[in-house]
Amino acid sequence: MKQGKKPNRRQGEELKARNLNPANWLVERDSTTEFVLIHRFSGKTRTIKKGA
């Protein structure tokens, strides 16, 4: 598994729009169609479609 990185401003706004706290999530992958996120504490992954 890749290491996650802190979400940038655009990614943080996308997370806030989905009622997720950007401080609790790390971005593993950011493709043109989706985000792959890792929770900082539990390690669970979540995939989010962009613009949906």
N, CA, C and O of each residue as an XYZ file, in Angstrom:
208
protein
N       0.844     -1.172      0.000
C       0.000      0.000      0.000
C       0.892      1.239      0.000
O       1.904      1.284      0.700
N       0.518      2.223     -0.774
C       1.266      3.466     -0.834
C       0.995      4.301      0.410
O      -0.018      4.130      1.088
N       1.921      5.204      0.689
C       1.702      6.126      1.794
C       0.754      7.230      1.352
O       0.829      7.720      0.226
N      -0.124      7.605      2.242
C      -1.046      8.690      1.941
C      -0.401     10.037      2.162
O       0.565     10.154      2.916
N      -0.926     11.046      1.513
C      -0.454     12.414      1.673
C      -1.612     13.289      2.120
O      -2.777     12.993      1.856
N      -1.269     14.366      2.797
C      -2.258     15.317      3.279
C      -3.020     15.895      2.080
O      -2.402     16.261      1.081
N      -4.355     15.980      2.167
C      -5.126     16.526      1.042
C      -4.810     18.006      0.804
O      -4.650     18.778      1.750
N      -4.724     18.386     -0.469
C      -4.514     19.798     -0.783
C      -5.859     20.528     -0.684
O      -6.873     19.926     -0.332
N      -5.859     21.798     -0.991
C      -7.059     22.609     -0.787
C      -8.253     22.099     -1.592
O      -9.352     21.968     -1.052
N      -8.049     21.812     -2.868
C      -9.147     21.329     -3.721
C      -9.672     19.992     -3.209
O     -10.883     19.775     -3.167
N      -8.769     19.098     -2.821
C      -9.180     17.792     -2.317
C      -9.917     17.935     -0.987
O     -10.896     17.230     -0.745
N      -9.453     18.845     -0.121
C     -10.114     19.076      1.158
C     -11.534     19.578      0.980
O     -12.441     19.172      1.707
N     -11.723     20.464      0.010
C     -13.079     20.965     -0.263
C     -13.979     19.855     -0.780
O     -15.165     19.807     -0.453
N     -13.418     18.964     -1.584
C     -14.182     17.816     -2.094
C     -14.597     16.901     -0.932
O     -15.712     16.379     -0.921
N     -13.706     16.710      0.037
C     -14.028     15.877      1.200
C     -15.086     16.546      2.078
O     -16.003     15.881      2.559
N     -14.965     17.843      2.286
C     -15.955     18.570      3.090
C     -17.337     18.495      2.459
O     -18.340     18.410      3.168
N     -17.397     18.525      1.127
C     -18.675     18.444      0.428
C     -19.350     17.095      0.665
O     -20.568     16.972      0.530
N     -18.559     16.092      1.018
C     -19.100     14.757      1.296
C     -19.168     14.457      2.789
O     -19.255     13.299      3.196
N     -19.126     15.519      3.603
C     -19.225     15.424      5.064
C     -18.137     14.555      5.676
O     -18.386     13.820      6.631
N     -16.917     14.639      5.119
C     -15.761     13.960      5.689
C     -14.798     15.017      6.209
O     -14.650     16.078      5.601
N     -14.153     14.738      7.314
C     -13.200     15.675      7.896
C     -11.846     15.485      7.211
O     -11.240     14.424      7.358
N     -11.353     16.478      6.468
C     -10.082     16.343      5.754
C      -8.897     16.073      6.681
O      -7.893     15.513      6.242
N      -8.995     16.460      7.951
C      -7.910     16.222      8.901
C      -7.771     14.740      9.238
O      -6.724     14.314      9.725
N      -8.816     13.950      8.985
C      -8.792     12.535      9.323
C      -8.469     11.620      8.146
O      -8.387     10.403      8.315
N      -8.283     12.190      6.951
C      -8.079     11.371      5.766
C      -6.787     11.739      5.051
O      -6.390     12.904      5.029
N      -6.136     10.742      4.470
C      -4.951     10.931      3.643
C      -5.282     10.476      2.230
O      -6.038      9.522      2.047
N      -4.730     11.143      1.240
C      -4.987     10.806     -0.159
C      -3.913      9.839     -0.637
O      -2.732     10.185     -0.684
N      -4.334      8.612     -0.995
C      -3.399      7.627     -1.530
C      -3.221      7.810     -3.029
O      -2.096      7.822     -3.528
N      -4.338      7.954     -3.753
C      -4.313      8.155     -5.209
C      -5.344      9.204     -5.567
O      -6.403      9.296     -4.946
N      -5.020      9.991     -6.575
C      -5.941     11.013     -7.070
C      -5.917     10.947     -8.590
O      -5.085     11.586     -9.233
N      -6.829     10.173     -9.160
C      -6.902     10.071    -10.619
C      -7.938     11.073    -11.124
O      -8.504     11.837    -10.342
N      -8.178     11.065    -12.401
C      -9.124     12.022    -12.976
C     -10.571     11.690    -12.622
O     -11.434     12.565    -12.698
N     -10.852     10.460    -12.240
C     -12.234     10.068    -11.968
C     -12.521      9.758    -10.505
O     -13.687      9.745    -10.109
N     -11.489      9.507     -9.680
C     -11.755      9.109     -8.300
C     -10.581      9.415     -7.370
O      -9.445      9.604     -7.805
N     -10.898      9.455     -6.075
C      -9.912      9.538     -5.000
C      -9.856      8.193     -4.323
O     -10.876      7.511     -4.217
N      -8.686      7.795     -3.862
C      -8.566      6.673     -2.945
C      -8.001      7.248     -1.661
O      -6.895      7.789     -1.644
N      -8.768      7.126     -0.586
C      -8.427      7.736      0.697
C      -8.102      6.677      1.730
O      -8.610      5.557      1.665
N      -7.252      7.034      2.686
C      -6.918      6.162      3.813
C      -7.233      6.946      5.079
O      -6.828      8.101      5.212
N      -7.954      6.324      6.012
C      -8.241      6.980      7.277
C      -6.969      6.983      8.122
O      -6.277      5.969      8.213
N      -6.664      8.118      8.735
C      -5.412      8.280      9.482
C      -5.263      7.296     10.630
O      -4.163      6.804     10.881
N      -6.341      7.003     11.327
C      -6.253      6.238     12.558
C      -6.640      4.779     12.385
O      -5.971      3.904     12.935
N      -7.691      4.493     11.645
C      -8.145      3.112     11.506
C      -7.473      2.387     10.349
O      -7.405      1.158     10.351
N      -6.969      3.136      9.347
C      -6.311      2.506      8.198
C      -7.272      2.024      7.126
O      -6.839      1.448      6.128
N      -8.570      2.247      7.312
C      -9.547      1.818      6.304
C      -9.436      2.674      5.061
O      -9.118      3.862      5.133
N      -9.701      2.056      3.913
C      -9.646      2.790      2.657
C     -11.058      3.088      2.174
O     -12.006      2.366      2.483
N     -11.174      4.165      1.411
C     -12.460      4.557      0.851
C     -12.199      5.145     -0.524
O     -11.272      5.935     -0.704
N     -13.025      4.754     -1.502
C     -12.918      5.284     -2.839
C     -14.096      6.211     -3.094
O     -15.249      5.859     -2.846
N     -13.784      7.406     -3.595
C     -14.810      8.421     -3.843
C     -14.738      8.848     -5.297
O     -13.670      9.202     -5.798
N     -15.881      8.813     -5.975
C     -15.957      9.281     -7.354
C     -15.963     10.803     -7.358
O     -16.630     11.421     -6.528
N     -15.238     11.405     -8.272
C     -15.191     12.872     -8.357
C     -16.425     13.406     -9.090
O     -16.921     12.793    -10.035
N     -16.894     14.542     -8.637
C     -17.973     15.250     -9.306
C     -19.326     14.566     -9.239
O     -20.234     14.931     -9.985
N     -19.481     13.596     -8.376
C     -20.767     12.900     -8.282
C     -21.643     13.529     -7.230
O     -22.766     13.075     -7.009
